[in-house]
């Protein structure tokens, strides 16, 4: 006999009471109960019911697919997140018919008084931090400027701890600005300064636990600081002098999600992979051209993406130690790259005033965004993968969202 999908199972919630149920009332279990909870006005209850639907075999999976195809907003994304790693052919076919990044649109355009050199999004996905002539905090979803103020001059880049409590910024091109500042992100209070850096301090990353900070500079070294003691605890050397520059320059740093691997790019045409805990050099990826402008590492720590002055993007496989793709399309330097939280997509921005969205698995360019009117310096993707943020020399920040 075929099992009745609507009969309660061991994971169904059953209401118990000493009183009789009202006349005419029905207490639904099984898949019908899931469908009833999907009609709730509470989004968390809807998402919980959607996850439970997968306990009901093919019928439950059909319900999740139907929800993904017909709904919108966070509910649609919840269904998508449940489906995207499944192996059933009908799920893969349904996902191929719809790519959320194809429908991305500009939701908000924010204005600053200077070039936007760096953008970052808080781990909870609520706050956007931008820098240029000053540090500003914005509500990511409404685009409203927040009252917290961090007065600083000529901020060139910043990093944020994973707990969302600490922000670290560095100055820009002027000698008086070469100071690392550590801020309380929740209050805007300046907690400490780290001085004594060279004139061309270029790149920063902070460890996932927020305890250590790595800084790359013009003398081809990466210094790792203990933020509590304000002392250098490790130095990583290995990049060499550029053929085209009179100085060394560790241009960009990226750190893996687990904090075990750090990646550095330099004008010596190499990307170096280090053990962040010991400082040991693990591998060197060599490029034919100098001028690596940006680098990112995938959430699983297996893929590295670099953006270059020769207008190309290179995708490297850290496990096989091989170059996977050389991607062309930009007509100017590739200033910044960012990888989505699911590791399936990455975004690049360029001197050519455009943003490109790429499939990380195939190397296919999926979208070109042309809303900025000048060089696009930086991009960031929110932790939930729902939003993209870009900053430009046109003095605007654009918040992009996935449109149903």
C-alpha positions in Angstrom: 0.0 0.0 0.0 1.3 3.5 -0.9 2.3 5.5 2.2 0.0 8.5 2.8 2.2 11.6 2.6 -0.3 13.5 4.8 0.0 11.1 7.8 2.2 12.4 10.7 5.7 11.0 10.8 8.3 10.9 13.6 9.5 14.5 12.8 6.0 16.0 12.7 4.9 18.3 15.5 1.7 17.1 17.1 -0.4 19.3 19.3 -1.4 17.9 22.6 -4.1 19.2 25.0 -6.4 18.0 27.7 -9.3 19.8 26.1 -11.1 18.7 23.0 -10.4 20.4 19.8 -13.0 22.9 18.7 -15.8 21.4 16.6 -15.0 21.6 12.9 -11.2 22.2 13.5 -8.5 20.2 11.8 -4.9 19.7 13.0 -2.7 19.1 10.0 0.4 17.0 10.0 2.5 15.7 7.1 2.9 17.5 3.9 -0.5 19.3 4.2 0.7 20.7 7.5 3.9 21.9 5.8 1.8 23.6 3.1 -0.4 25.3 5.7 2.7 26.7 7.5 4.1 28.0 4.2 1.1 30.3 4.1 2.2 31.9 7.4 2.9 35.6 7.6 6.0 34.9 9.6 9.0 34.5 7.1 10.9 32.4 9.7 8.0 30.0 10.0 7.8 29.8 6.2 11.4 29.0 5.8 11.3 26.4 8.6 8.4 24.7 6.9 10.2 24.8 3.6 13.2 22.9 5.1 10.8 20.3 6.6 9.2 19.7 3.2 12.3 17.8 2.1 11.5 15.1 4.6 8.5 14.1 2.4 10.4 12.6 -0.5 9.5 13.5 -4.1 6.3 15.4 -3.2 8.2 17.5 -0.7 11.0 18.2 -3.3 8.4 19.2 -5.8 6.9 21.7 -3.3 10.4 23.3 -2.8 10.9 23.6 -6.5 7.5 25.1 -7.0 8.1 27.6 -4.2 11.4 28.6 -5.7 9.8 29.1 -9.2 6.8 31.1 -8.0 7.9 33.1 -4.9 10.1 36.2 -4.5 12.5 37.9 -2.0 14.0 36.0 1.0 11.5 33.2 0.6 12.7 32.5 -2.9 16.3 32.6 -1.8 15.6 30.2 1.0 14.2 27.7 -1.5 17.2 28.3 -3.8 19.7 27.6 -1.0 17.9 24.2 -0.3 18.1 23.2 -4.0 21.4 24.5 -5.3 23.6 21.5 -4.0 21.1 18.7 -4.8 22.0 16.2 -7.5 18.6 15.2 -8.9 18.4 15.8 -12.6 15.1 17.7 -12.4 16.5 20.0 -9.8 19.6 20.8 -11.9 17.4 21.4 -14.9 15.2 23.8 -13.0 18.2 25.7 -11.7 19.7 26.0 -15.1 16.6 27.7 -16.3 17.0 30.4 -13.8 20.1 32.2 -12.7 19.4 34.8 -10.0 22.5 36.9 -11.0 21.0 37.4 -14.4 18.3 39.6 -12.8 20.5 41.8 -10.6 19.5 45.4 -10.6 20.7 48.7 -8.9 18.5 49.3 -5.8 20.3 52.3 -4.3 22.8 54.9 -5.5 24.7 56.6 -2.6 26.8 59.7 -2.9 30.1 60.7 -1.2 32.3 63.7 -1.5 35.3 61.7 -2.8 36.4 58.7 -4.8 35.2 55.4 -3.2 38.3 53.4 -2.7 37.0 50.5 -0.7 33.7 48.9 0.4 33.0 46.2 3.0 29.8 44.6 4.4 29.3 43.5 8.0 29.1 39.8 8.8 25.4 40.2 9.7 24.7 41.7 6.2 23.1 44.9 7.7 25.8 47.5 7.5 27.8 48.8 4.6 31.1 50.5 5.3 32.7 52.8 2.7 35.9 54.8 2.6 37.5 57.6 0.6 38.1 60.9 2.3 36.3 59.5 5.3 34.7 56.3 6.7 30.9 56.2 6.4 28.4 53.6 7.6 25.2 52.9 5.7 22.2 50.7 6.1 22.7 48.1 3.4 19.0 47.5 2.8 17.7 51.1 2.9 20.8 53.0 1.8 20.4 55.4 4.7 23.6 57.0 6.2 24.1 55.8 9.8 24.8 58.3 12.6 28.0 56.6 13.7 30.9 58.7 12.5 34.6 57.8 12.1 36.4 60.9 11.2 39.6 60.1 9.3 41.4 61.6 6.3 42.3 59.9 3.1 41.3 56.3 4.1 42.5 54.0 1.4 41.3 50.5 2.5 39.7 48.7 5.5 39.0 45.3 6.8 36.4 44.0 9.3 36.5 41.2 11.9 34.1 38.3 11.5 32.3 39.2 14.7 31.4 42.6 13.3 32.9 44.5 16.2 36.3 45.7 14.9 37.2 47.8 11.9 40.8 48.4 10.8 41.6 51.1 8.3 44.8 52.4 6.7 45.7 55.7 5.2 46.5 56.5 1.6 49.1 58.2 -0.5 50.3 60.9 1.8 53.2 60.3 4.3 51.1 61.7 7.2 48.5 59.0 6.5 50.5 55.8 6.9 48.9 54.7 10.2 46.8 51.7 10.9 43.7 52.6 13.0 41.6 50.2 14.9 37.9 51.2 15.5 35.0 50.0 17.5 32.5 49.4 14.6 29.5 49.6 17.0 30.4 53.0 18.5 32.8 54.6 16.1 35.4 55.0 18.8 39.1 54.9 17.8 40.6 52.1 20.0 44.2 52.3 19.0 46.8 53.3 16.4 49.7 51.3 14.9 52.5 53.6 13.7 55.8 53.2 12.1 54.8 51.8 8.7 56.6 52.5 5.4 55.3 55.1 2.9 53.7 52.5 0.7 51.8 50.3 3.0 49.4 48.6 0.5 47.2 45.8 1.8 45.5 44.5 4.9 43.7 41.3 6.1 42.4 40.5 9.5 42.2 36.9 10.9 38.7 35.4 11.4 39.1 35.6 15.2 40.0 39.3 14.9 43.2 38.8 16.9 45.9 39.3 14.2 46.4 41.7 11.3 48.5 41.1 8.2 50.0 44.1 6.4 51.8 44.0 3.0 54.2 46.8 2.1 56.6 48.1 -0.5 59.6 46.2 1.0 58.2 42.8 -0.3 57.3 41.6 3.2 54.0 40.7 5.0 54.1 41.6 8.7 51.6 39.9 11.0 50.6 42.0 14.1 49.1 40.8 17.3 46.4 43.5 17.8 46.3 42.9 21.6 50.0 43.4 22.2 50.6 45.7 19.1 53.7 43.7 18.3 54.8 42.0 15.1 54.7 38.2 15.7 55.6 37.0 12.2 57.1 38.2 9.0 56.7 36.5 5.6 59.2 37.4 2.9 59.6 36.0 -0.6 58.3 38.4 -3.2 61.0 39.9 -5.4 61.7 43.3 -7.1 59.5 44.2 -10.0 61.2 44.6 -13.4 59.2 47.8 -13.9 59.3 49.4 -10.5 62.1 50.6 -8.3 60.5 49.2 -5.2 58.8 46.0 -4.0 55.0 46.1 -3.6 52.8 43.5 -2.0 49.6 44.8 -3.6 46.8 42.7 -2.2 46.2 40.1 0.5 43.3 37.6 1.0 42.7 35.1 3.8 40.7 31.9 3.8 37.5 31.5 5.7 39.2 29.2 8.3 42.1 31.6 8.7 44.7 28.9 7.8 45.8 30.3 4.4 46.8 33.7 3.3 47.3 34.7 -0.3 49.5 37.6 -1.5 49.8 39.3 -4.9 52.7 41.5 -6.0 54.1 43.5 -8.9 56.7 40.7 -9.4 54.0 38.8 -11.3 53.5 36.2 -8.7 50.7 35.1 -6.3 52.1 33.4 -3.2 50.1 31.1 -0.9 51.2 30.9 2.7 50.3 29.0 5.9 49.0 31.9 8.0 49.7 30.2 11.3 53.3 29.4 10.6 54.4 31.7 7.8 55.5 28.8 5.6 55.3 29.4 1.9 53.1 26.7 0.4 53.0 27.5 -3.3 53.8 30.1 -6.0 51.6 30.9 -9.0 53.5 32.7 -11.7 52.0 35.0 -14.3 53.5 36.3 -17.5 52.6 39.9 -16.9 53.2 42.2 -13.9 50.7 44.3 -12.1 48.3 42.0 -10.2 45.7 44.4 -8.9 43.5 42.2 -6.9 43.1 38.7 -5.5 40.4 36.7 -3.7 40.1 33.1 -2.3 37.0 31.0 -2.5 35.0 30.1 0.7 36.3 26.5 0.5 39.9 27.6 0.1 40.4 25.7 -3.2 40.2 28.5 -5.8 42.1 31.8 -6.2 40.9 34.6 -8.5 43.2 37.4 -9.6 42.5 40.7 -11.4 45.3 42.1 -13.5 46.6 45.3 -15.2 46.7 43.4 -18.5 42.9 43.5 -18.4 42.6 39.7 -17.7 41.3 37.6 -14.9 43.0 34.4 -13.9 41.4 31.5 -12.0 43.8 29.1 -10.2 43.0 25.8 -8.6 44.9 25.5 -5.3 44.4 21.8 -5.0 45.9 20.9 -8.5 48.2 23.9 -8.5 47.0 24.6 -12.1 45.7 27.7 -14.0 42.1 26.9 -14.6 41.0 29.9 -16.7 42.3 33.1 -18.3 39.3 35.3 -18.8 39.1 38.3 -21.1 36.5 40.9 -21.5 37.5 44.0 -19.5 39.1 46.8 -21.6 41.0 48.3 -18.6 42.8 47.2 -15.4 40.8 44.9 -13.2 40.9 46.7 -9.8 38.9 44.3 -7.6 37.4 40.8 -7.5 35.0 39.2 -5.1 33.7 35.6 -4.8 30.1 34.8 -3.7 29.5 32.9 -0.5 28.4 29.7 -2.3 31.6 29.7 -4.4 29.7 29.5 -7.7 30.0 33.1 -8.9 32.5 35.9 -8.8 32.4 39.6 -9.6 35.1 41.9 -11.1 35.3 45.7 -11.6 37.5 47.7 -13.8 39.0 50.9 -15.1 36.7 50.4 -18.1 33.8 51.6 -15.8 32.0 48.2 -15.8 31.3 45.4 -13.4 31.3 41.8 -14.8 29.6 38.8 -13.2 31.2 35.4 -14.0 30.4 31.8 -13.4 33.3 30.5 -11.4 32.8 26.9 -12.5 32.7 27.6 -16.3 34.4 31.0 -16.7 31.4 32.3 -18.6 30.6 36.0 -18.3 26.9 36.2 -17.3 26.3 39.9 -16.9 27.9 43.3 -17.6 26.8 46.2 -15.4 27.4 49.7 -16.9 25.7 52.1 -14.4 28.9 53.8 -13.2 30.3 56.7 -15.1 33.9 56.4 -14.1 36.5 53.8 -13.0 35.0 51.2 -10.6 37.5 50.6 -7.8 35.9 48.1 -5.6 33.2 45.4 -5.2 31.9 43.4 -2.3 29.2 40.6 -2.0 27.0 40.3 1.1 27.4 37.2 3.4 24.1 35.9 2.3 24.8 36.4 -1.4 21.8 38.6 -1.9 23.5 41.9 -2.5 26.5 43.3 -4.4 28.1 46.7 -3.6 30.4 48.7 -5.9 32.4 51.9 -5.4 33.7 54.2 -8.1 35.7 57.2 -8.9 32.4 58.9 -9.9 31.9 59.3 -6.1 29.0 56.9 -5.9 28.3 53.7 -4.2 25.8 51.4 -5.8 23.9 48.7 -3.9 22.7 45.9 -6.2 20.0 43.3 -5.4 18.6 40.2 -6.9 15.3 41.0 -8.6 12.6 38.3 -8.9 
